[in-house]
Amino acid sequence: MPVLALLSAVLVAGFEQFVQWRYGPMGIVGLLLLTIGLKAKSPLCSSIGAVVLALMVAGPAL
């Protein structure tokens, strides 16, 4: 079980670093809002996070 928790933590940290590298601080904000909304079962918070991420992905690459 500790190996699974460690692997999960490394995977999440790696994904967060990728999002920040690719989409900057707004990508992290969107990911954070989405995660908090899902854990708190808040449709408004998770929807805002999903919209922010969708706009970051669909927007023009600079």
PDB file as gemmi writes it, atoms N, CA and C in Angstrom:
CRYST1    1.000    1.000    1.000  90.00  90.00  90.00 P 1                      
ATOM      1  N   MET A   1       0.807  -1.205   0.000  1.00  0.00           N  
ATOM      2  CA  MET A   1       0.000   0.000   0.000  1.00  0.00           C  
ATOM      3  C   MET A   1       0.853   1.274   0.000  1.00  0.00           C  
ATOM      4  N   PRO A   2       1.944   1.356   0.773  1.00  0.00           N  
ATOM      5  CA  PRO A   2       2.763   2.570   0.728  1.00  0.00           C  
ATOM      6  C   PRO A   2       3.376   2.807  -0.658  1.00  0.00           C  
ATOM      7  N   VAL A   3       3.680   1.736  -1.372  1.00  0.00           N  
ATOM      8  CA  VAL A   3       4.244   1.890  -2.709  1.00  0.00           C  
ATOM      9  C   VAL A   3       3.208   2.511  -3.643  1.00  0.00           C  
ATOM     10  N   LEU A   4       1.964   2.100  -3.521  1.00  0.00           N  
ATOM     11  CA  LEU A   4       0.893   2.652  -4.344  1.00  0.00           C  
ATOM     12  C   LEU A   4       0.678   4.127  -4.029  1.00  0.00           C  
ATOM     13  N   ALA A   5       0.711   4.493  -2.757  1.00  0.00           N  
ATOM     14  CA  ALA A   5       0.546   5.896  -2.373  1.00  0.00           C  
ATOM     15  C   ALA A   5       1.708   6.738  -2.884  1.00  0.00           C  
ATOM     16  N   LEU A   6       2.910   6.216  -2.799  1.00  0.00           N  
ATOM     17  CA  LEU A   6       4.086   6.936  -3.285  1.00  0.00           C  
ATOM     18  C   LEU A   6       4.023   7.111  -4.798  1.00  0.00           C  
ATOM     19  N   LEU A   7       3.658   6.071  -5.504  1.00  0.00           N  
ATOM     20  CA  LEU A   7       3.534   6.138  -6.958  1.00  0.00           C  
ATOM     21  C   LEU A   7       2.455   7.137  -7.373  1.00  0.00           C  
ATOM     22  N   SER A   8       1.351   7.133  -6.660  1.00  0.00           N  
ATOM     23  CA  SER A   8       0.274   8.070  -6.943  1.00  0.00           C  
ATOM     24  C   SER A   8       0.721   9.513  -6.702  1.00  0.00           C  
ATOM     25  N   ALA A   9       1.441   9.758  -5.618  1.00  0.00           N  
ATOM     26  CA  ALA A   9       1.925  11.110  -5.318  1.00  0.00           C  
ATOM     27  C   ALA A   9       2.910  11.591  -6.375  1.00  0.00           C  
ATOM     28  N   VAL A  10       3.789  10.713  -6.825  1.00  0.00           N  
ATOM     29  CA  VAL A  10       4.764  11.078  -7.861  1.00  0.00           C  
ATOM     30  C   VAL A  10       4.043  11.376  -9.174  1.00  0.00           C  
ATOM     31  N   LEU A  11       3.043  10.586  -9.516  1.00  0.00           N  
ATOM     32  CA  LEU A  11       2.290  10.794 -10.746  1.00  0.00           C  
ATOM     33  C   LEU A  11       1.531  12.123 -10.711  1.00  0.00           C  
ATOM     34  N   VAL A  12       0.895  12.425  -9.606  1.00  0.00           N  
ATOM     35  CA  VAL A  12       0.150  13.685  -9.480  1.00  0.00           C  
ATOM     36  C   VAL A  12       1.104  14.873  -9.535  1.00  0.00           C  
ATOM     37  N   ALA A  13       2.227  14.789  -8.843  1.00  0.00           N  
ATOM     38  CA  ALA A  13       3.199  15.883  -8.861  1.00  0.00           C  
ATOM     39  C   ALA A  13       3.756  16.092 -10.268  1.00  0.00           C  
ATOM     40  N   GLY A  14       4.029  15.020 -10.970  1.00  0.00           N  
ATOM     41  CA  GLY A  14       4.518  15.122 -12.342  1.00  0.00           C  
ATOM     42  C   GLY A  14       3.490  15.748 -13.266  1.00  0.00           C  
ATOM     43  N   PHE A  15       2.231  15.377 -13.108  1.00  0.00           N  
ATOM     44  CA  PHE A  15       1.164  15.950 -13.932  1.00  0.00           C  
ATOM     45  C   PHE A  15       1.003  17.437 -13.648  1.00  0.00           C  
ATOM     46  N   GLU A  16       1.081  17.831 -12.364  1.00  0.00           N  
ATOM     47  CA  GLU A  16       0.978  19.244 -12.011  1.00  0.00           C  
ATOM     48  C   GLU A  16       2.129  20.050 -12.618  1.00  0.00           C  
ATOM     49  N   GLN A  17       3.323  19.486 -12.599  1.00  0.00           N  
ATOM     50  CA  GLN A  17       4.468  20.172 -13.185  1.00  0.00           C  
ATOM     51  C   GLN A  17       4.300  20.325 -14.697  1.00  0.00           C  
ATOM     52  N   PHE A  18       3.770  19.302 -15.350  1.00  0.00           N  
ATOM     53  CA  PHE A  18       3.523  19.373 -16.788  1.00  0.00           C  
ATOM     54  C   PHE A  18       2.504  20.458 -17.112  1.00  0.00           C  
ATOM     55  N   VAL A  19       1.414  20.517 -16.331  1.00  0.00           N  
ATOM     56  CA  VAL A  19       0.378  21.526 -16.574  1.00  0.00           C  
ATOM     57  C   VAL A  19       0.954  22.924 -16.370  1.00  0.00           C  
ATOM     58  N   GLN A  20       1.747  23.103 -15.316  1.00  0.00           N  
ATOM     59  CA  GLN A  20       2.329  24.418 -15.073  1.00  0.00           C  
ATOM     60  C   GLN A  20       3.323  24.788 -16.170  1.00  0.00           C  
ATOM     61  N   TRP A  21       4.101  23.844 -16.624  1.00  0.00           N  
ATOM     62  CA  TRP A  21       5.066  24.123 -17.690  1.00  0.00           C  
ATOM     63  C   TRP A  21       4.355  24.473 -18.989  1.00  0.00           C  
ATOM     64  N   ARG A  22       3.301  23.754 -19.307  1.00  0.00           N  
ATOM     65  CA  ARG A  22       2.629  23.930 -20.590  1.00  0.00           C  
ATOM     66  C   ARG A  22       1.648  25.095 -20.589  1.00  0.00           C  
ATOM     67  N   TYR A  23       0.895  25.263 -19.504  1.00  0.00           N  
ATOM     68  CA  TYR A  23      -0.189  26.246 -19.484  1.00  0.00           C  
ATOM     69  C   TYR A  23       0.006  27.368 -18.468  1.00  0.00           C  
ATOM     70  N   GLY A  24       1.079  27.346 -17.704  1.00  0.00           N  
ATOM     71  CA  GLY A  24       1.391  28.432 -16.781  1.00  0.00           C  
ATOM     72  C   GLY A  24       0.532  28.423 -15.527  1.00  0.00           C  
ATOM     73  N   PRO A  25       0.539  29.532 -14.827  1.00  0.00           N  
ATOM     74  CA  PRO A  25      -0.190  29.615 -13.557  1.00  0.00           C  
ATOM     75  C   PRO A  25      -1.705  29.429 -13.707  1.00  0.00           C  
ATOM     76  N   MET A  26      -2.284  29.910 -14.820  1.00  0.00           N  
ATOM     77  CA  MET A  26      -3.732  29.731 -14.996  1.00  0.00           C  
ATOM     78  C   MET A  26      -4.103  28.258 -15.166  1.00  0.00           C  
ATOM     79  N   GLY A  27      -3.225  27.474 -15.738  1.00  0.00           N  
ATOM     80  CA  GLY A  27      -3.472  26.038 -15.838  1.00  0.00           C  
ATOM     81  C   GLY A  27      -3.514  25.389 -14.467  1.00  0.00           C  
ATOM     82  N   ILE A  28      -2.615  25.822 -13.579  1.00  0.00           N  
ATOM     83  CA  ILE A  28      -2.614  25.291 -12.213  1.00  0.00           C  
ATOM     84  C   ILE A  28      -3.876  25.715 -11.481  1.00  0.00           C  
ATOM     85  N   VAL A  29      -4.306  26.970 -11.679  1.00  0.00           N  
ATOM     86  CA  VAL A  29      -5.534  27.446 -11.030  1.00  0.00           C  
ATOM     87  C   VAL A  29      -6.729  26.624 -11.506  1.00  0.00           C  
ATOM     88  N   GLY A  30      -6.814  26.378 -12.796  1.00  0.00           N  
ATOM     89  CA  GLY A  30      -7.912  25.568 -13.321  1.00  0.00           C  
ATOM     90  C   GLY A  30      -7.890  24.156 -12.799  1.00  0.00           C  
ATOM     91  N   LEU A  31      -6.702  23.557 -12.747  1.00  0.00           N  
ATOM     92  CA  LEU A  31      -6.572  22.197 -12.218  1.00  0.00           C  
ATOM     93  C   LEU A  31      -6.936  22.153 -10.740  1.00  0.00           C  
ATOM     94  N   LEU A  32      -6.513  23.170  -9.994  1.00  0.00           N  
ATOM     95  CA  LEU A  32      -6.823  23.235  -8.569  1.00  0.00           C  
ATOM     96  C   LEU A  32      -8.325  23.384  -8.345  1.00  0.00           C  
ATOM     97  N   LEU A  33      -8.968  24.272  -9.108  1.00  0.00           N  
ATOM     98  CA  LEU A  33     -10.418  24.443  -8.971  1.00  0.00           C  
ATOM     99  C   LEU A  33     -11.173  23.165  -9.325  1.00  0.00           C  
ATOM    100  N   LEU A  34     -10.734  22.502 -10.381  1.00  0.00           N  
ATOM    101  CA  LEU A  34     -11.379  21.255 -10.778  1.00  0.00           C  
ATOM    102  C   LEU A  34     -11.232  20.188  -9.698  1.00  0.00           C  
ATOM    103  N   THR A  35     -10.030  20.062  -9.146  1.00  0.00           N  
ATOM    104  CA  THR A  35      -9.778  19.058  -8.119  1.00  0.00           C  
ATOM    105  C   THR A  35     -10.567  19.351  -6.852  1.00  0.00           C  
ATOM    106  N   ILE A  36     -10.553  20.601  -6.412  1.00  0.00           N  
ATOM    107  CA  ILE A  36     -11.293  20.964  -5.202  1.00  0.00           C  
ATOM    108  C   ILE A  36     -12.790  20.754  -5.411  1.00  0.00           C  
ATOM    109  N   GLY A  37     -13.280  21.138  -6.572  1.00  0.00           N  
ATOM    110  CA  GLY A  37     -14.702  20.955  -6.856  1.00  0.00           C  
ATOM    111  C   GLY A  37     -15.121  19.496  -6.861  1.00  0.00           C  
ATOM    112  N   LEU A  38     -14.266  18.629  -7.397  1.00  0.00           N  
ATOM    113  CA  LEU A  38     -14.598  17.201  -7.415  1.00  0.00           C  
ATOM    114  C   LEU A  38     -14.560  16.605  -6.013  1.00  0.00           C  
ATOM    115  N   LYS A  39     -13.547  16.993  -5.217  1.00  0.00           N  
ATOM    116  CA  LYS A  39     -13.443  16.441  -3.868  1.00  0.00           C  
ATOM    117  C   LYS A  39     -14.549  16.960  -2.955  1.00  0.00           C  
ATOM    118  N   ALA A  40     -14.936  18.229  -3.132  1.00  0.00           N  
ATOM    119  CA  ALA A  40     -15.978  18.824  -2.300  1.00  0.00           C  
ATOM    120  C   ALA A  40     -17.381  18.584  -2.863  1.00  0.00           C  
ATOM    121  N   LYS A  41     -17.446  17.939  -4.018  1.00  0.00           N  
ATOM    122  CA  LYS A  41     -18.710  17.681  -4.706  1.00  0.00           C  
ATOM    123  C   LYS A  41     -19.461  18.988  -4.971  1.00  0.00           C  
ATOM    124  N   SER A  42     -18.691  19.981  -5.445  1.00  0.00           N  
ATOM    125  CA  SER A  42     -19.245  21.294  -5.769  1.00  0.00           C  
ATOM    126  C   SER A  42     -19.273  21.438  -7.285  1.00  0.00           C  
ATOM    127  N   PRO A  43     -20.447  21.365  -7.884  1.00  0.00           N  
ATOM    128  CA  PRO A  43     -20.525  21.465  -9.338  1.00  0.00           C  
ATOM    129  C   PRO A  43     -20.053  22.822  -9.866  1.00  0.00           C  
ATOM    130  N   LEU A  44     -20.300  23.898  -9.138  1.00  0.00           N  
ATOM    131  CA  LEU A  44     -19.884  25.221  -9.590  1.00  0.00           C  
ATOM    132  C   LEU A  44     -18.364  25.328  -9.658  1.00  0.00           C  
ATOM    133  N   CYS A  45     -17.701  24.900  -8.609  1.00  0.00           N  
ATOM    134  CA  CYS A  45     -16.236  24.997  -8.549  1.00  0.00           C  
ATOM    135  C   CYS A  45     -15.589  24.101  -9.611  1.00  0.00           C  
ATOM    136  N   SER A  46     -16.071  22.885  -9.744  1.00  0.00           N  
ATOM    137  CA  SER A  46     -15.483  21.986 -10.735  1.00  0.00           C  
ATOM    138  C   SER A  46     -15.784  22.453 -12.160  1.00  0.00           C  
ATOM    139  N   SER A  47     -16.942  23.053 -12.377  1.00  0.00           N  
ATOM    140  CA  SER A  47     -17.273  23.573 -13.707  1.00  0.00           C  
ATOM    141  C   SER A  47     -16.377  24.748 -14.077  1.00  0.00           C  
ATOM    142  N   ILE A  48     -16.125  25.629 -13.129  1.00  0.00           N  
ATOM    143  CA  ILE A  48     -15.238  26.763 -13.392  1.00  0.00           C  
ATOM    144  C   ILE A  48     -13.837  26.261 -13.723  1.00  0.00           C  
ATOM    145  N   GLY A  49     -13.351  25.285 -12.963  1.00  0.00           N  
ATOM    146  CA  GLY A  49     -12.037  24.710 -13.230  1.00  0.00           C  
ATOM    147  C   GLY A  49     -11.968  24.051 -14.599  1.00  0.00           C  
ATOM    148  N   ALA A  50     -13.022  23.325 -14.962  1.00  0.00           N  
ATOM    149  CA  ALA A  50     -13.052  22.663 -16.265  1.00  0.00           C  
ATOM    150  C   ALA A  50     -13.080  23.677 -17.397  1.00  0.00           C  
ATOM    151  N   VAL A  51     -13.816  24.768 -17.223  1.00  0.00           N  
ATOM    152  CA  VAL A  51     -13.881  25.807 -18.257  1.00  0.00           C  
ATOM    153  C   VAL A  51     -12.525  26.489 -18.410  1.00  0.00           C  
ATOM    154  N   VAL A  52     -11.867  26.785 -17.288  1.00  0.00           N  
ATOM    155  CA  VAL A  52     -10.545  27.409 -17.355  1.00  0.00           C  
ATOM    156  C   VAL A  52      -9.569  26.496 -18.097  1.00  0.00           C  
ATOM    157  N   LEU A  53      -9.569  25.211 -17.763  1.00  0.00           N  
ATOM    158  CA  LEU A  53      -8.678  24.273 -18.446  1.00  0.00           C  
ATOM    159  C   LEU A  53      -9.020  24.153 -19.930  1.00  0.00           C  
ATOM    160  N   ALA A  54     -10.304  24.113 -20.242  1.00  0.00           N  
ATOM    161  CA  ALA A  54     -10.714  24.011 -21.646  1.00  0.00           C  
ATOM    162  C   ALA A  54     -10.282  25.246 -22.444  1.00  0.00           C  
ATOM    163  N   LEU A  55     -10.404  26.418 -21.831  1.00  0.00           N  
ATOM    164  CA  LEU A  55      -9.961  27.632 -22.506  1.00  0.00           C  
ATOM    165  C   LEU A  55      -8.455  27.657 -22.684  1.00  0.00           C  
ATOM    166  N   MET A  56      -7.737  27.139 -21.716  1.00  0.00           N  
ATOM    167  CA  MET A  56      -6.277  27.101 -21.834  1.00  0.00           C  
ATOM    168  C   MET A  56      -5.850  26.139 -22.944  1.00  0.00           C  
ATOM    169  N   VAL A  57      -6.513  25.013 -23.048  1.00  0.00           N  
ATOM    170  CA  VAL A  57      -6.154  24.022 -24.070  1.00  0.00           C  
ATOM    171  C   VAL A  57      -6.588  24.493 -25.455  1.00  0.00           C  
ATOM    172  N   ALA A  58      -7.756  25.101 -25.571  1.00  0.00           N  
ATOM    173  CA  ALA A  58      -8.284  25.501 -26.873  1.00  0.00           C  
ATOM    174  C   ALA A  58      -7.727  26.825 -27.365  1.00  0.00           C  
ATOM    175  N   GLY A  59      -7.152  27.604 -26.460  1.00  0.00           N  
ATOM    176  CA  GLY A  59      -6.638  28.915 -26.837  1.00  0.00           C  
ATOM    177  C   GLY A  59      -5.409  28.826 -27.715  1.00  0.00           C  
ATOM    178  N   PRO A  60      -5.052  29.942 -28.331  1.00  0.00           N  
ATOM    179  CA  PRO A  60      -3.860  29.947 -29.201  1.00  0.00           C  
ATOM    180  C   PRO A  60      -2.582  29.780 -28.390  1.00  0.00           C  
ATOM    181  N   ALA A  61      -1.657  29.017 -28.905  1.00  0.00           N  
ATOM    182  CA  ALA A  61      -0.377  28.811 -28.238  1.00  0.00           C  
ATOM    183  C   ALA A  61       0.524  30.000 -28.519  1.00  0.00           C  
ATOM    184  N   LEU A  62       1.094  30.530 -27.469  1.00  0.00           N  
ATOM    185  CA  LEU A  62       1.959  31.695 -27.637  1.00  0.00           C  
ATOM    186  C   LEU A  62       3.403  31.284 -27.682  1.00  0.00           C  
TER     187      LEU A  62                                                      
END                                                                             
